[in-house]
Amino acid sequence: MNPISAIVLLLVIWFMCLFIALPLRIKSQSEDGEVVPGTPASAPVDPKLKKKFIWVTVAAFAIWVPVCGVIISGVITVEDLDFFNRY
């Protein structure tokens, strides 16, 4: 695996984990009871982005390491995923 490919794979996994983690444990302004003028009532009160970024990074590395291991070892190849015999 090319190092650039490994970095791109890490970034893809990181962003996928981020999009999963962003809506978790969000308290909206309407639930809190204090809606700031000029913002929608569904806006989050405190999204805790720094904490989520740290957890997403840990989770992404935990997923990325085995995926890279499988790709580098050759256990699963592109030919294994070729369901329509194109390769």
N, C-alpha and C positions, 0 to 999 in steps of 0.2 A: 504494500500500500504506500502510495506517495505521501509524504508528510503534509502536503497541501490538501490532499484528499482527506486525511485524518482530521485536519483542522476544520475543514468544511463539514465533515460528518459530526464533529463535536458541536459546531455552531447550530447545525440543524436540530440535533437532539436537544441542545440547550434551549432553543427557542420553542420547540414543541413542549418541553417541560414547563417553560415559562407561561405559555398560553394555557396550560392545564392548571397551573398554580395561581394565576392572577385572580380568578373569581372565587377562590376558596377563602372562607372566613372573612368576608367583606360585610361591613355594617354600613348601610346607606344612611344618608342624612335624614330621610323620612323615618327610619327606624329609630334613629337617635333623638329625633324630635326637634332638632335645630337645623333648619334649612337656611343656608347662606343666600342672601339675595343675589340674583343673577346666575345661580347654578341650579341644575335640575335636582329634584328631590332624590333621585336615584344615585347621585354622585356619592362616592365612598367618603366616609369620615376620615379614617386613617388606614390607607391600604397596606402599610408596613412593607414597602417595596424593598428596603435594604435586607430585611430578614428573609423575604421571599427570594431575592436574588442569591443569597447565600445558600439556602436550601435547594434552589434549582440547580446551582452549580454543583453541589454535592451529589444530587440525584443524577445529573447529566453525566458526571464522571463515572458514577456507579453503573450507568447503562452503557456508556461509551467504551469502557475498558473491555467488557466481554464481547461487544460487537466487533471491536478491532481485533480481538483475539481470534474470533471465528473467521473474520475476513483474511487475516494474515496466515492462519493455519491452513486455510483452504478446505475446511470441513464443508462449507457451503460455497458453491461457485455460481457464476452466472449461468452455466450450463444446467445446474440443478434447478434453477428457477425458470428455465425456458420451457414453458408449457405448450407453446405453439410451434416448436422446432424451427425457430428462426435463426439460430446460431449453429 
